[in-house]
Structures are given as structure tokens and as C-alpha cells.
Amino acid sequence: MVKERVRILIVGGGYVGLYTALRLQRRLKQELKSGAIEIVVVSPDPYMTYQPFLPEAAAGSISPRHVVVPLRRVLDLCKVVIGEATAINHAKRTATLTTLATEEEGAGAEQITYDELVLAPGSVSRTLPIPGLAEHGIGFKTVEEAIGLRNHVIEQMDIASSTRDPAIRDAALTFVFVGGGYAGVEALAELEDMARYAARYYHNVTRDDMKWILVEATGRILPEVGEEMGKYAVTELRRRNIDVRLDTRIESCADRVAVLSDGARFPTRTFVWTAGVKPHPVLAATDLPLNGRGRLKCTAQLTVEGAEHAWSAGDAAAVPDATAEEPGKECAPNAQHAVRQAKALGDNIVHSLRGEPLETYAHKYAGSVASLGLHKGVAHVYGRKLKGYPAWFMHRVYHLSRVPTFNRKARVLAEWTLSGLFKREIVSLGSLEHPRAEFELAAGGKPSKDPKGSS
């Protein structure tokens, strides 16, 4: 057993950060209670976002509070610090942090020492130098972005219903999504489903008035579900009058006009960017080894190569795939691997502290599921291909099983049950993003504008 006090620093509160902390909390309960071990979790948000549920949250099928898992509630034996690591010097076992307190006090960043480091900051959106993207693009990685996009879509329908200007109406009802991966396809499909339902409550907006456009630079979408299911997904989306443009790139979205590489131009007030991710910038601010794509070089035991007491998994880590036949193949940076890697990582830290041999992470990819809207989906799991309602049902069952904690599972299941009994809510609560606007106006001031410039 561990005899000296050890501090385990976990950078990141996403899949890997939360699941690793949960595993350690379970395996080291006595040491944590006695003070022999301390676990510090540093996260920019006080919650973990279960990202596969973001499309359903955007469509109103799940409440935003059920898409997130409060860190302090589930990690009651850990110390949770709301902040970000800006630099790590592993040679000296120190991490530089900025927190809400340091920003409020105007003080400089603080340093924290550690004995074991778990670096799991995840990834950030990968953007390109496209004119107008920074000004008009909307991301889809956080619950705030998902709910903001829902409010925005309904707001555009309100604008279209109210205006007499055909140009404004056309731009308001044109929705452009860039990226044919999970995030882009599921977000578009769920929101189109929601908007099509909402249109029945507008006297002068119909489903045929709306233009939904998916732009993908390669020749296929949803590559994780296989070529056959990917083609089915394209067919299904086009059957719903969604304009899927493959082998097409976005060249500009300046002045709220989406210009595509095939020459098409679409005036639009909605430009959603989901074209990939890149490693978190903090990885470049460490003295740990990175590969050519900026991810940490890791072993199959989830240690960082050549760095003792440093661990990583998930999007930040390049982990060898122990089940692959071809040498050099890495585990795909997805939630399926991240959750399992986190559990193995937690176990290996315990083994290391107790002087036991480490275990090799090995998981054969089970397949993928994707939602294409309410009661519609595609799946390719353990060699079996499903589509339509069965795939959608499997999508929900699988992700429900992966949501952390029984409490969260029960809440999501209850909400799904209730949503099946009642009609969808189609209310836009855009004022939540600017709660002081009305008071500022009443006080004689000028309401602050939307910092994202999305409306």
C-alpha cells in the first residue's frame, strides 16, 4: 500500500479526466479518506459534457442539465479546481494554472506541484483561414453552443415569419453545416427534424421553405459506420430534401454568404462549423514528447513515452492499438476508446503506486452508431448493419449505458419517456444568453450585443 502522501493531478474534466478520477476514487477510497493520496482535477468547466447527446439537446429531446455531469457531485473525494493549465514542466513536476480567482484578483498564474500527472485536456475545434469564419461561424462542441444553436434556428424561423423582405427571409431559412462527421451530421439531422416539426406552428413558414445544406470535403459522410451505411445516410438525408454536397469545400462565408468550391453561393445567417478537431494547445506548452499531429506519444500501458509518472488517453494521446494486425496503428480518438482507456489508466496508476506490473490497454473496435433525427439512424456494430428505427434505438441504448452515474442515466431515461408522451417544445430562450439585456435597457443603457455575432 501507499505510505507517503501522493498528489495526482488530472488536467481535464472530459471523458478521460472524469472516468479516470472516478476509477481512482473507487480504487483508492481509503487512501483518499486518510489523506495519503490527494486527487486534483483541473477543468475549465465544473461539469463534464456528454457530447453524443448534444444533438438531442439542440433538438429539445434532452434538457441541457442532463447532458452534463457535475464534477463536484460525482468526484466528492477529489479536489476540483475550475481553471486551465497553461503550461506543464514535467521535469520539475509543476503545472501552471489560471483560475477564476486569479483572473478576479488580477494576480498572475499559480503553480501546483504533483507526483503523478494525467494529461487529458481533450481537443478543440480545428478551424481554417476561411474569410468570415471567425465572425459568423458557430461551433458544436459544448452544451452552450448546442443550446445557442437551437435558440438561433428558432429565432431565424421567427425572423422569416415576420419579415416582408424575401432576401432576409431566404437567408434566415438557409442553414449551412460544414463537416460530415458525427457532430455535423447528427446536429443537422436533429435540428432539421426539430425545425420541420416546429414549422407546423408557423402560418407562413413550411418545411419546403427551408434549405438545409451539408458540405463535406471528402466523398463520404460518417466513415465510422462503414461505406454502405454512409451511403444510406446520404440517401436518407437527401430524401428529406437536405442538400448533401460531397467532395465540396467551403471557400468563404464573409458577409453571411456561403461560397462553395463548386461555385454555389448561399446567403445564410446560420453557418455551423464541425470540420474536425485538433489537440488542445496546452500539449505544446509541455516538455512531453508529441507526434507529428501534436498528440502525446504514449505506450499501450497509457504512459507517456520516456516520461515516468506521466499518463494520458483520449484525444490528447496517440495510443498504439494492441488489437491491430498492422504495426504502428493507433487507437481512434473517440469516446468508445476514451472511456475504456480511462478505466485502464486509473487501474495502471494504482498498479504503479503499489509497485505492481502495468496492464496493456487492448480493445477491439466494436463499431459505431449515429442518429439521423427522431426514430432514424444508422449503425454498424460487431459486423451487423442496422438502419432506421432499430439503429436509432441502438444509438439511444448504447449512449444511455455510457452516461456516467446511475442518477444521470435515470434522468435521461425519464426525460425520453416523457418526451414520447408529450409534444416537442419549440420555444427559443435566446434571452438566457444575455440575461441583463432587459435590465440594461430599463436602466437607460444600451443592451450588449451577441458576442458570437450569430444573430
C-alpha positions in Angstrom: 0.0 0.0 0.0 1.0 3.6 -0.4 2.8 5.1 2.6 3.7 8.6 1.6 1.3 11.4 0.6 0.9 11.5 -3.2 -0.8 14.1 -5.3 -2.4 13.0 -8.6 -3.0 15.9 -10.9 -5.7 15.3 -13.6 -5.8 18.0 -16.3 -9.1 18.0 -18.0 -12.7 17.1 -16.9 -13.9 15.4 -20.0 -14.3 11.7 -20.7 -10.8 10.7 -19.7 -10.5 13.1 -16.8 -13.8 12.2 -15.2 -13.7 8.5 -15.8 -10.0 8.3 -14.6 -10.9 10.2 -11.4 -13.9 8.0 -10.8 -11.8 4.9 -11.2 -9.1 6.2 -8.8 -11.7 7.4 -6.4 -13.2 3.9 -6.3 -9.9 2.1 -6.1 -8.2 4.4 -3.6 -11.1 5.3 -1.3 -9.3 4.5 1.9 -6.1 6.4 0.9 -8.1 9.4 -0.1 -10.1 9.5 3.1 -6.9 9.1 5.2 -5.1 11.9 3.3 -2.3 9.6 2.0 -3.4 10.5 -1.6 -4.9 13.7 -3.0 -6.5 13.9 -6.4 -6.7 17.3 -8.0 -8.9 17.7 -11.1 -8.4 20.9 -13.1 -11.2 21.7 -15.6 -12.4 24.9 -17.3 -16.0 23.9 -16.5 -17.5 22.5 -13.3 -19.1 19.7 -15.3 -18.3 17.0 -17.9 -20.3 17.2 -21.2 -21.5 14.0 -22.7 -21.1 15.2 -26.2 -23.0 12.4 -28.0 -26.2 13.9 -26.5 -25.5 17.4 -27.8 -27.6 16.9 -31.0 -30.6 15.7 -28.9 -30.2 18.7 -26.5 -30.2 21.0 -29.5 -33.3 19.4 -30.8 -35.0 19.6 -27.4 -35.2 15.9 -26.7 -33.0 16.2 -23.6 -32.7 19.1 -21.2 -29.3 20.8 -21.2 -28.7 20.0 -17.5 -29.0 16.2 -18.3 -26.2 16.4 -20.9 -23.7 17.4 -18.3 -22.3 15.7 -15.2 -21.4 17.9 -12.2 -17.8 17.2 -11.3 -18.1 18.1 -7.6 -21.1 15.9 -7.1 -19.6 12.7 -8.6 -16.0 13.4 -7.5 -16.7 14.0 -3.8 -13.3 12.6 -2.7 -11.4 14.8 -5.2 -10.4 18.4 -5.2 -12.0 20.1 -8.2 -10.3 23.3 -9.4 -12.1 25.4 -12.1 -9.4 26.7 -14.3 -7.0 25.8 -17.0 -3.4 24.5 -17.2 -1.4 26.9 -19.4 2.0 25.1 -19.1 3.5 22.0 -17.6 7.1 21.3 -16.6 7.1 17.6 -16.0 10.8 17.6 -15.3 10.1 19.7 -12.2 6.6 18.1 -11.6 4.9 21.5 -11.8 1.8 22.8 -13.7 0.9 26.5 -14.2 -2.8 27.2 -13.7 -5.1 30.1 -14.2 -8.4 30.1 -12.3 -11.4 32.3 -11.9 -9.8 33.6 -8.7 -6.5 34.6 -10.3 -8.4 36.5 -13.0 -10.6 38.2 -10.5 -7.7 39.2 -8.3 -5.6 40.3 -11.2 -2.8 38.1 -10.0 -0.5 36.0 -12.1 -0.9 32.3 -12.8 -0.3 30.0 -9.9 1.8 26.8 -9.8 0.9 23.5 -8.4 3.2 20.5 -7.8 2.3 16.9 -8.4 3.6 13.4 -8.2 1.5 11.7 -10.9 0.2 13.6 -14.0 -2.8 12.6 -16.1 -2.9 14.9 -19.1 -6.4 14.7 -20.7 -7.4 18.2 -21.9 -9.2 16.8 -24.9 -9.4 18.6 -28.2 -10.5 21.9 -29.6 -12.2 22.8 -32.9 -9.9 22.8 -35.9 -10.5 25.9 -38.0 -9.2 27.1 -41.3 -8.3 30.6 -42.6 -11.6 31.0 -44.3 -12.9 34.5 -44.8 -15.8 35.2 -42.4 -15.4 32.0 -40.4 -14.3 33.7 -37.2 -17.1 36.3 -37.4 -20.0 34.1 -38.4 -19.1 30.5 -37.6 -21.0 28.6 -34.9 -19.2 25.6 -33.2 -20.8 22.5 -31.9 -18.6 21.1 -29.1 -20.2 22.5 -25.9 -23.7 22.4 -24.4 -23.7 26.2 -24.6 -23.1 26.1 -28.3 -25.8 23.4 -28.8 -28.5 25.3 -26.9 -27.4 28.6 -28.5 -27.8 27.0 -31.9 -31.2 25.7 -31.1 -32.3 29.2 -30.0 -30.7 30.6 -33.1 -32.6 28.3 -35.5 -35.9 29.0 -33.9 -35.1 32.7 -34.0 -34.4 32.5 -37.7 -37.8 31.0 -38.2 -39.3 33.8 -36.3 -37.4 36.4 -38.4 -38.6 34.6 -41.6 -42.2 34.6 -40.4 -42.1 38.3 -39.6 -40.2 39.9 -42.5 -41.5 41.1 -45.8 -38.1 41.2 -47.4 -37.6 38.0 -49.5 -33.8 38.2 -49.3 -33.8 38.3 -45.5 -36.4 35.5 -45.4 -34.3 33.3 -47.7 -31.1 33.9 -45.7 -32.9 33.2 -42.4 -34.2 29.9 -43.6 -30.9 28.7 -45.1 -28.8 26.6 -42.7 -25.3 25.5 -43.8 -23.3 22.8 -41.9 -19.7 22.1 -42.7 -18.3 18.7 -41.8 -19.7 15.2 -42.5 -18.6 13.5 -39.2 -20.7 12.6 -36.2 -21.1 16.2 -35.0 -22.1 17.7 -38.3 -24.5 15.0 -39.5 -26.2 14.4 -36.2 -26.6 18.1 -35.4 -28.0 18.9 -38.8 -30.3 15.8 -38.8 -31.7 16.5 -35.3 -32.2 20.3 -35.9 -33.8 19.7 -39.3 -36.2 17.3 -37.7 -37.0 19.8 -34.9 -37.4 22.7 -37.4 -39.6 20.6 -39.6 -41.9 19.9 -36.6 -41.8 23.5 -35.5 -42.9 24.7 -38.9 -46.4 23.4 -38.4 -46.9 26.2 -35.8 -46.0 29.0 -38.2 -48.7 30.3 -40.5 -46.3 31.3 -43.3 -43.2 29.0 -42.9 -43.2 25.5 -44.3 -40.7 22.7 -44.3 -40.2 23.3 -48.1 -39.2 26.9 -47.4 -36.1 25.8 -45.5 -32.8 24.9 -47.1 -30.5 22.6 -45.1 -27.1 22.1 -46.7 -24.3 19.7 -45.6 -20.8 20.4 -47.0 -18.2 17.6 -46.9 -14.8 17.9 -48.4 -14.4 14.1 -48.9 -16.6 11.7 -50.9 -18.5 10.2 -47.9 -20.0 11.0 -44.6 -19.9 9.1 -41.3 -16.9 7.0 -42.3 -17.1 5.3 -38.9 -20.3 3.4 -39.8 -18.8 2.0 -43.0 -19.2 2.8 -46.7 -22.6 1.1 -47.1 -24.2 2.8 -44.1 -22.6 6.1 -45.0 -24.3 5.9 -48.5 -27.6 5.0 -46.8 -27.2 8.1 -44.6 -26.7 10.3 -47.6 -29.8 8.8 -49.3 -31.8 9.3 -46.2 -30.8 12.9 -45.8 -31.4 13.7 -49.4 -34.8 12.0 -49.2 -35.6 14.7 -46.6 -34.7 17.4 -49.1 -31.3 18.0 -47.3 -28.7 19.2 -49.8 -25.7 16.9 -49.2 -22.6 18.1 -51.2 -19.7 15.7 -51.2 -16.2 16.5 -52.5 -17.0 20.1 -51.8 -15.2 22.7 -49.7 -16.3 26.0 -48.2 -14.2 28.9 -49.6 -15.8 31.8 -47.8 -18.6 32.8 -45.5 -17.9 36.5 -45.5 -20.8 38.9 -45.5 -23.0 36.0 -44.5 -22.8 34.4 -47.9 -21.5 30.7 -48.0 -19.4 30.3 -51.1 -18.6 26.7 -52.1 -15.9 25.2 -54.2 -18.5 24.0 -56.8 -19.5 27.6 -57.4 -22.7 27.6 -55.4 -23.5 30.7 -53.2 -25.9 30.7 -50.4 -26.9 33.8 -48.4 -27.3 32.5 -44.8 -27.5 33.6 -41.2 -26.5 30.1 -39.9 -23.1 28.7 -40.6 -22.2 25.7 -38.4 -18.6 24.5 -38.4 -17.9 20.9 -37.3 -15.0 20.1 -39.7 -12.7 18.3 -37.3 -10.7 18.9 -34.1 -7.1 19.3 -33.2 -5.1 18.7 -30.0 -5.5 21.1 -27.1 -2.9 23.9 -27.2 -1.6 23.0 -23.7 0.1 20.0 -25.1 2.5 22.2 -27.0 3.2 24.0 -23.7 4.7 21.0 -22.0 8.1 19.2 -22.1 6.5 15.9 -23.0 7.0 14.2 -26.4 4.5 14.8 -29.2 4.0 13.1 -32.5 3.6 14.8 -35.9 0.0 15.6 -35.3 0.6 17.2 -31.9 -0.7 14.4 -29.8 1.3 12.9 -26.9 3.4 9.8 -27.7 2.0 7.1 -25.4 2.6 3.4 -24.8 0.0 0.7 -24.7 0.0 1.0 -20.9 -1.1 4.6 -21.3 2.1 6.1 -20.0 3.8 9.0 -21.9 6.9 7.6 -23.7 10.1 8.4 -21.9 8.4 10.2 -19.1 7.9 8.5 -15.8 4.7 9.3 -13.8 3.0 10.9 -16.8 -0.1 9.4 -18.3 -2.6 10.2 -21.0 -5.5 8.9 -23.0 -8.3 10.0 -25.3 -8.0 12.8 -27.9 -4.7 14.1 -26.4 -2.9 10.7 -26.7 -1.5 8.7 -29.6 -2.0 5.2 -28.1 -0.9 2.1 -30.0 -3.8 -0.2 -31.0 -2.8 -3.6 -29.4 -5.5 -5.4 -31.3 -4.5 -4.2 -34.8 -2.8 -6.6 -37.2 -0.8 -3.9 -38.9 2.1 -2.4 -36.9 2.0 1.3 -36.0 -1.8 1.7 -36.0 -3.2 3.9 -33.2 -6.5 3.8 -31.4 -9.1 6.2 -32.9 -9.6 9.3 -30.8 -13.2 8.7 -30.0 -15.5 8.3 -26.9 -15.6 4.5 -27.2 -11.8 4.2 -26.6 -11.6 7.2 -24.3 -14.0 5.7 -21.7 -12.2 2.3 -21.7 -8.8 3.9 -21.7 -9.7 6.0 -18.7 -10.6 2.9 -16.7 -7.4 1.1 -17.7 -5.4 4.3 -17.0 -6.8 4.5 -13.5 -6.0 0.9 -12.8 -2.5 1.3 -14.0 -1.9 4.3 -11.8 -3.0 2.2 -8.8 -0.7 -0.6 -10.0 2.2 1.9 -10.3 1.6 3.3 -6.8 1.6 -0.2 -5.4 4.6 -1.5 -7.3 2.6 -3.9 -9.4 3.0 -4.6 -13.2 1.0 -2.5 -15.6 -1.7 -3.8 -17.8 -1.8 -3.3 -21.6 -4.8 -1.5 -23.0 -6.5 -3.5 -25.7 -10.0 -3.0 -27.1 -11.2 -4.2 -30.5 -13.4 -1.5 -32.0 -17.0 -2.6 -31.6 -18.5 -0.4 -34.3 -20.5 2.9 -34.4 -24.0 4.2 -34.2 -25.3 7.5 -35.4 -28.7 9.3 -35.1 -30.3 10.9 -38.2 -33.1 12.5 -36.2 -36.0 11.2 -34.2 -36.6 7.5 -34.8 -34.0 7.4 -37.6 -30.4 6.3 -37.5 -27.6 4.1 -38.9 -25.4 1.5 -37.1 -22.6 -0.9 -37.8 -21.9 -2.8 -34.7 -19.9 -6.1 -34.4 -20.3 -6.6 -38.1 -24.1 -6.1 -38.1 -25.6 -3.3 -40.1 -28.8 -1.6 -39.0 -30.7 1.4 -40.2 -33.9 3.3 -39.5 -35.7 2.8 -36.1 -33.6 -0.2 -34.9 -30.3 1.7 -35.4 -31.8 4.8 -33.7 -32.9 2.6 -30.8 -29.5 1.0 -30.5 -28.0 4.5 -30.6 -30.0 5.5 -27.6 -29.4 2.3 -25.6 -25.7 2.4 -26.2 -25.2 6.0 -25.2 -27.5 5.7 -22.2 -25.3 2.8 -21.0 -22.2 5.1 -21.3 -23.6 8.1 -19.4 -21.7 8.4 -16.1 -23.6 7.6 -12.8 -27.0 5.9 -12.3 -28.5 9.3 -11.4 -27.8 10.7 -14.8 -29.0 7.6 -16.6 -32.3 7.7 -14.7 -32.9 11.3 -15.5 -32.2 10.9 -19.2 -34.4 7.8 -19.4 -37.2 9.6 -17.6 -37.0 12.5 -20.0 -37.0 10.3 -23.1 -40.1 8.6 -21.7 -41.9 11.9 -21.0 -40.9 13.3 -24.4 -42.6 10.3 -26.0 -45.8 11.1 -24.3 -45.9 14.9 -25.0 -45.3 17.2 -27.9 -41.9 18.8 -28.5 -41.1 22.2 -27.0 -40.3 24.8 -29.7 -39.6 27.8 -27.6 -36.5 29.9 -28.1 -34.9 31.1 -24.9 -32.2 33.3 -26.5 -32.5 35.8 -23.7 -30.8 33.3 -21.4 -27.5 34.1 -23.3 -27.9 37.8 -22.4 -29.9 37.9 -19.1 -29.1 41.5 -18.3 -30.3 42.9 -21.6 -33.7 43.9 -20.5 -32.4 45.5 -17.2 -29.8 47.4 -19.1 -32.4 48.8 -21.4 -34.7 49.7 -18.5 -31.8 51.5 -16.8 -31.2 53.6 -19.8 -28.2 51.8 -21.1 -27.6 50.1 -24.4 -28.1 46.3 -24.4 -25.0 44.4 -25.0 -24.8 42.6 -28.4 -24.3 38.9 -29.0 -20.6 38.3 -28.8 -20.8 35.5 -31.3 -22.5 37.6 -33.9 -24.8 34.7 -34.7 -28.0 36.7 -34.9 
